[in-house]
Amino acid sequence: MLCSFKKDNGETCGANAMRGSEFCYFHNPDITDEEKKQAQTKGGQNRALTINTPLDVIPLATPNDALMLIADTINRVRAGSLDIKTANCLGFLSDKFLRALEVAKLNDKVEFIERVILEKRQNY
């Protein structure tokens, strides 16, 4: 059900109404202006999880290490011990790490091929 609050121009609010009410949170007359202001100011900060203790260090040197980090992150999010923002950051950085490993591996292959070509040229 949608909020039945009428705006000055005659249109209805259009937001979803709260359960058991015909109004959304911000148009509900049962909620004080102070409570509404606090909800807007805090922006849900009270519900955000924070890391109170540093996470264990997971050494990163191989794609398997990144796989372990991603698996650990997924499990922590599912358990509710890691907030989504931190998990998204870890996912983003894990992706960058894996891409850097790919580039490094390609660079090693190019250097090897260049050495082989250079050696063949010197032998002719």
N, C-alpha and C positions, 0 to 999 in steps of 0.2 A: 504494500500500500504506500502511496506517495503522501508527502506532507500536504495538508490542506490549507496551509497559511497562504493568504492572498497578499501579494506585493502591492505597492502603491499604483502600479500600472494595471492592476487587475489580474495579472498572471499568478498561477500558483507556484509555490516554491520549487517543486519538482524533486526534492531530495526524498530519500526513503524515510518513512515515518518510523518512529520507535515502536517496539512491541507494546501493545496495550495502549497506544496513543494514536491520535490522528495527526500528530505533528512530529517533525524531525527534532533532533536534540536542541538545535539553536532556536527553534520557534515554539518549543514546548513551554507553556506557561507555568508548569510545575517545577521547572528548573530555574533557580535564581540567576540573575544577571551576573553575580559574582562567580558562580559555578561555571557559567558559560565562558566568562572572561578567563578564568583559570585554565579551562580546557583548551582555549585558543592559545594562551601564552605558553603553556607547558608543551603543547604539541605532542602529547603522548610520551613525554620523557620519563614519566614514572614507570611505564611498562617496558622500557628498553632494558635489555640485559647489558651488563657491563662486565668486563674481565677484571676481577679483583686481584687475581694472582696471574703472573705471567704464564703463558702456555709453555709447555715443554718444547725444547729446541728439537727440531727434526732436521738432521743434516740433509742438505740438498746437493747432490752431485750427479745423479742419474735420473732418467725418466721414472724408474721404479720408486725413487725417493719422493718424487712429485706425486706419484700415485698414492703412496702412503699418506702424504700430507692431505691430499684431496679426500681420501677415505676417512682420515681422522676428523677433518673439518665437517664432512657430511654427518658422521656419527655424533659429533658434539652439537651440531644444529638440531638433529633429531632428538637428542637427549635434553635439549633446552638449556645447555650450558654455554652456548656460544651464540652471540647475537648475529643477526643476518648481515649487518653492515660489515662486521669483521670477516664473516664467512665470504661475502662477496669480494672483499679486498683480497683475501687469501686465494680465492678462485682466480681473480684477475691476475695476481702476481704469479700464481702457478702456471697460468697460460703463458705469460711472458717468459718465465723460466724455461718452459718446454720449447718455446720458439727459439730462445737463445741457444739451447742445446742443439736444435736442428741446424741452426746457422753455423754453429761451431763445427758440427759434424760435416756439413757440406764444405766448409772452409778447409777442413783437414783433407777431405777427398780431393779438392781442387789443388791444394799444395802438393799432395802425393802425385797427382797426374802431371803437374808442372815439373816435378823432379824427374819423373820417368821420361817425359819428353825431352828435358834438358840433357839427361844422360844419354838418350838415344842420339841426339844431335852431336854430342861430343864424341860418340863412338863412330860416327860416319865421317 
